[in-house]
Amino acid sequence: MPDQCAAALLLIVWINDLEFEDGDKLLPRALAPARATAALRMRARAAAVPVIYCNDNFGKWRSDFRATLKHCLEEDVRGRPIAELLKPEADDYFVLKPKHSGFHSTSLEVLLEHLGVRTLVLTGIACDICVLFTAHDAHMRDYRVLVPADCVASESEVEERQALQNMMKACRADTAPSRGIDFAALRKAA
């Protein structure tokens, strides 16, 4: 991956065992968005756009991303099909977040500055929590925000729709489907 790029693709909390209350509601709603995100990630990689995984530490201050990935891929957990679809490549980036936003108390802002990123494409779960908070923090930092509606999921359609509407209004986020994202153009944009 390049050291400089005007855009980045964020995969927010996709690597997740989904072993929590209502995780059974999220899984079926997340499978199609995970597939759309996998296709989007392939397009981003082909255009040499950095892929950054923003994952929870799940309240475990000693956790690490690789251990979470291994747990999701090798154990009989609800989120395994999504982890298999979206497992990172060796040159992808990752940040571990202690709270809802990918920016709060993480190295994400420093990484984005290093890469020269000005546009963020946000995908992930849950749209109404982690994606929403990350979008707001990105907007407050003057990033252009794209949240393709087909690449996010929440436990309910209502929560998802409300979160997307909020991001469109409050963050001026573009929520058009992922098929319209032109990574070559985003890569070059100032």
Sine and cosine of phi, psi and omega as CSV:
sin_phi,cos_phi,sin_psi,cos_psi,sin_omega,cos_omega
0.00,0.00,0.47,-0.88,-0.05,-1.00
-0.97,0.25,0.33,-0.94,0.09,-1.00
-1.00,0.03,-0.17,0.98,0.03,-1.00
-0.70,-0.72,0.75,-0.66,0.03,-1.00
-0.29,-0.96,0.67,-0.74,-0.05,-1.00
-0.98,0.21,-0.17,0.98,-0.03,-1.00
-0.71,-0.70,0.38,-0.92,0.10,-1.00
-0.55,-0.83,0.50,-0.86,0.07,-1.00
-0.97,-0.24,0.84,-0.55,0.04,-1.00
-0.97,-0.25,0.76,-0.65,0.11,-0.99
-0.95,-0.31,0.97,-0.25,-0.18,-0.98
-0.99,-0.14,0.92,-0.39,0.09,-1.00
0.85,0.52,0.38,0.93,0.06,-1.00
-0.91,0.41,-0.56,0.83,0.01,-1.00
-1.00,0.09,0.99,-0.16,-0.22,-0.98
-0.39,-0.92,0.74,-0.68,0.00,-1.00
-0.96,0.27,-0.23,0.97,0.00,-1.00
0.85,0.53,0.36,0.93,0.01,-1.00
-1.00,0.00,0.91,0.42,0.05,-1.00
-0.61,-0.79,0.20,-0.98,0.00,-1.00
-0.84,0.55,0.76,-0.65,-0.02,-1.00
0.96,0.28,0.11,0.99,0.12,-0.99
-0.88,0.48,-0.49,0.87,0.05,-1.00
-0.92,0.38,-0.44,0.90,0.07,-1.00
-0.98,0.20,-0.56,0.83,-0.06,-1.00
-0.96,0.26,-0.63,0.78,-0.08,-1.00
-0.80,0.60,-0.81,0.58,-0.05,-1.00
-0.90,0.43,-0.50,0.87,0.02,-1.00
-0.97,0.24,-0.37,0.93,-0.09,-1.00
-1.00,-0.06,-0.27,0.96,-0.10,-1.00
-0.90,0.43,-0.75,0.66,0.02,-1.00
-0.91,0.42,-0.69,0.72,0.09,-1.00
-0.88,0.48,-0.56,0.83,0.05,-1.00
-0.91,0.42,-0.65,0.76,0.05,-1.00
-0.90,0.43,-0.67,0.74,0.03,-1.00
-0.90,0.43,-0.61,0.79,0.04,-1.00
-0.92,0.39,-0.63,0.77,0.04,-1.00
-0.87,0.49,-0.68,0.74,0.04,-1.00
-0.92,0.40,-0.65,0.76,0.03,-1.00
-0.90,0.43,-0.66,0.75,0.03,-1.00
-0.88,0.48,-0.66,0.76,0.04,-1.00
-0.88,0.48,-0.66,0.75,0.03,-1.00
-0.91,0.41,-0.64,0.77,0.04,-1.00
-0.89,0.45,-0.72,0.70,0.01,-1.00
-0.89,0.46,-0.65,0.76,0.01,-1.00
-0.89,0.46,-0.50,0.87,0.01,-1.00
-1.00,-0.05,0.12,0.99,-0.01,-1.00
0.87,0.49,0.62,0.79,0.09,-1.00
-0.99,-0.11,0.76,-0.65,-0.04,-1.00
-0.89,0.46,0.61,-0.79,0.06,-1.00
-0.93,-0.36,0.82,-0.58,-0.06,-1.00
-0.83,-0.56,0.84,-0.54,0.08,-1.00
-1.00,0.00,0.83,-0.55,0.10,-1.00
-0.94,-0.34,0.94,-0.34,-0.10,-1.00
-0.83,-0.56,0.48,-0.88,0.07,-1.00
-0.93,0.36,0.43,-0.91,0.20,-0.98
-1.00,-0.06,0.01,1.00,0.06,-1.00
0.80,0.60,0.56,0.83,0.06,-1.00
0.96,0.27,0.15,0.99,-0.03,-1.00
-0.94,-0.34,0.97,-0.23,-0.11,-0.99
-0.94,0.35,-0.17,0.99,0.07,-1.00
-0.97,-0.23,0.08,1.00,-0.07,-1.00
-0.95,0.32,0.37,-0.93,0.13,-0.99
-0.66,-0.75,0.40,-0.91,-0.13,-0.99
-0.88,0.47,-0.67,0.74,-0.04,-1.00
-0.91,0.43,-0.59,0.80,0.05,-1.00
-0.92,0.39,-0.64,0.77,0.05,-1.00
-0.89,0.45,-0.70,0.71,0.03,-1.00
-0.86,0.50,-0.73,0.68,0.01,-1.00
-0.87,0.50,-0.71,0.70,0.03,-1.00
-0.84,0.54,-0.71,0.70,-0.05,-1.00
-0.95,0.32,-0.49,0.87,-0.04,-1.00
-1.00,0.02,-0.50,0.87,-0.17,-0.99
-0.95,-0.31,-0.21,0.98,-0.01,-1.00
-0.94,-0.33,0.32,-0.95,-0.02,-1.00
-0.99,0.15,0.98,0.20,-0.02,-1.00
-0.89,-0.46,0.40,-0.92,-0.05,-1.00
-0.85,0.52,-0.61,0.79,-0.09,-1.00
-1.00,0.10,0.08,1.00,-0.06,-1.00
-0.83,0.55,-0.69,0.72,-0.02,-1.00
-0.87,0.50,-0.56,0.83,0.00,-1.00
-0.96,0.28,-0.68,0.74,0.03,-1.00
-0.87,0.49,-0.62,0.78,0.03,-1.00
-0.91,0.42,-0.63,0.78,0.03,-1.00
-0.92,0.39,-0.59,0.81,-0.21,-0.98
-0.89,-0.46,0.33,0.95,-0.01,-1.00
-0.87,0.49,0.65,-0.76,-0.09,-1.00
-0.95,0.31,0.37,-0.93,0.14,-0.99
-1.00,0.02,0.25,-0.97,-0.07,-1.00
-0.87,0.49,-0.52,0.85,-0.06,-1.00
-0.99,-0.15,0.17,0.99,0.10,-0.99
-0.97,0.24,0.39,-0.92,0.03,-1.00
-0.99,-0.13,0.35,-0.94,0.13,-0.99
-0.50,-0.87,0.53,-0.85,0.14,-0.99
-0.75,-0.66,0.60,-0.80,0.02,-1.00
-0.98,-0.21,0.80,-0.60,-0.07,-1.00
-0.93,-0.36,0.66,-0.75,-0.01,-1.00
-1.00,0.05,-0.29,0.96,-0.03,-1.00
-0.73,-0.69,-0.29,-0.96,-0.15,-0.99
-0.93,0.38,-0.68,0.73,-0.07,-1.00
-0.99,0.15,0.62,-0.78,0.10,-1.00
-0.92,0.39,-0.27,0.96,-0.01,-1.00
-1.00,-0.04,-0.53,0.85,-0.14,-0.99
-0.90,0.43,0.91,-0.42,0.07,-1.00
0.84,0.54,0.60,0.80,0.05,-1.00
-0.80,-0.60,0.07,-1.00,0.05,-1.00
-1.00,-0.03,0.14,0.99,-0.09,-1.00
-0.84,0.54,-0.74,0.68,-0.05,-1.00
-0.88,0.47,-0.66,0.76,0.02,-1.00
-0.91,0.42,-0.68,0.74,0.03,-1.00
-0.89,0.47,-0.72,0.69,-0.01,-1.00
-0.89,0.46,-0.63,0.77,0.05,-1.00
-0.90,0.44,-0.69,0.72,0.04,-1.00
-0.85,0.52,-0.66,0.76,-0.03,-1.00
-0.98,0.19,-0.28,0.96,-0.04,-1.00
0.98,0.18,0.43,0.90,-0.07,-1.00
-0.96,0.27,0.68,-0.73,0.11,-0.99
-0.82,-0.57,-0.32,0.95,0.01,-1.00
-0.84,-0.54,0.76,-0.65,0.03,-1.00
-0.90,-0.43,0.75,-0.66,0.13,-0.99
-0.97,-0.25,0.92,-0.39,-0.08,-1.00
-0.98,-0.20,0.77,-0.64,0.11,-0.99
-0.76,-0.65,0.36,-0.93,0.14,-0.99
0.57,-0.82,-0.15,-0.99,0.05,-1.00
-0.78,-0.62,0.50,-0.86,-0.31,0.95
-1.00,0.07,0.66,-0.75,-0.05,-1.00
-0.84,0.55,-0.62,0.78,-0.07,-1.00
-1.00,0.08,0.01,1.00,0.02,-1.00
-0.79,-0.61,-1.00,0.09,-0.13,-0.99
-0.91,0.41,-0.67,0.74,0.03,-1.00
-0.92,0.40,-0.70,0.71,0.00,-1.00
-0.86,0.51,-0.76,0.64,-0.01,-1.00
-0.90,0.44,-0.63,0.77,0.03,-1.00
-0.91,0.41,-0.65,0.76,0.03,-1.00
-0.88,0.47,-0.70,0.71,0.01,-1.00
-0.89,0.46,-0.71,0.70,0.01,-1.00
-0.91,0.41,-0.59,0.81,0.06,-1.00
-0.90,0.43,-0.70,0.71,0.01,-1.00
-0.88,0.47,-0.67,0.74,0.01,-1.00
-0.91,0.42,-0.34,0.94,0.03,-1.00
-0.99,-0.15,0.19,0.98,0.07,-1.00
0.93,0.36,0.44,0.90,0.14,-0.99
-0.99,0.14,0.54,-0.84,0.22,-0.98
-0.97,0.24,0.72,-0.69,-0.12,-0.99
-0.88,-0.48,0.81,-0.59,0.14,-0.99
-0.88,-0.47,0.76,-0.65,0.03,-1.00
-0.76,-0.65,1.00,0.09,-0.02,-1.00
-0.87,0.50,0.85,-0.52,-0.12,-0.99
-0.87,0.49,-0.42,0.91,0.00,-1.00
-1.00,0.09,0.02,1.00,-0.04,-1.00
-0.88,-0.48,0.37,0.93,0.04,-1.00
-0.70,-0.71,0.38,-0.92,0.03,-1.00
-0.52,-0.86,0.52,-0.85,0.13,-0.99
-0.75,-0.67,0.11,-0.99,-0.02,-1.00
-0.92,0.39,-0.41,0.91,0.03,-1.00
-0.66,-0.75,0.42,-0.91,0.03,-1.00
-0.89,0.46,-0.62,0.78,0.00,-1.00
-0.89,0.46,-0.75,0.67,0.01,-1.00
-0.87,0.50,-0.67,0.75,-0.01,-1.00
-0.90,0.43,-0.74,0.67,-0.02,-1.00
-0.88,0.47,-0.69,0.72,0.01,-1.00
-0.89,0.45,-0.66,0.75,0.01,-1.00
-0.90,0.43,-0.69,0.73,0.03,-1.00
-0.89,0.45,-0.66,0.75,0.05,-1.00
-0.89,0.46,-0.66,0.75,0.03,-1.00
-0.88,0.48,-0.71,0.70,-0.02,-1.00
-0.91,0.41,-0.59,0.80,0.06,-1.00
-0.90,0.44,-0.70,0.71,-0.07,-1.00
-0.97,0.24,-0.81,0.58,-0.14,-0.99
-0.98,0.18,-0.50,0.87,-0.08,-1.00
-0.92,-0.39,0.00,1.00,-0.09,-1.00
0.81,0.59,0.56,0.83,-0.03,-1.00
-0.96,0.29,0.63,-0.78,0.14,-0.99
-1.00,0.05,0.87,-0.49,-0.04,-1.00
-0.93,-0.37,0.35,0.94,0.04,-1.00
-0.89,0.46,0.41,-0.91,-0.01,-1.00
-0.85,0.53,0.42,-0.91,-0.09,-1.00
-0.88,0.48,-0.45,0.89,-0.04,-1.00
-0.87,0.49,-0.39,0.92,-0.01,-1.00
-1.00,0.07,-0.06,1.00,-0.04,-1.00
-0.98,0.20,0.82,-0.57,0.02,-1.00
-0.96,-0.28,1.00,-0.06,-0.07,-1.00
-0.90,0.43,-0.54,0.84,0.03,-1.00
-0.88,0.48,-0.68,0.73,0.02,-1.00
-0.93,0.36,-0.68,0.73,0.01,-1.00
-0.89,0.45,-0.59,0.81,-0.02,-1.00
-0.86,0.50,-0.59,0.81,-0.08,-1.00
-1.00,-0.04,-0.31,0.95,-0.10,-0.99
-0.90,0.43,0.60,-0.80,0.00,-1.00
-1.00,0.07,0.00,0.00,0.00,0.00
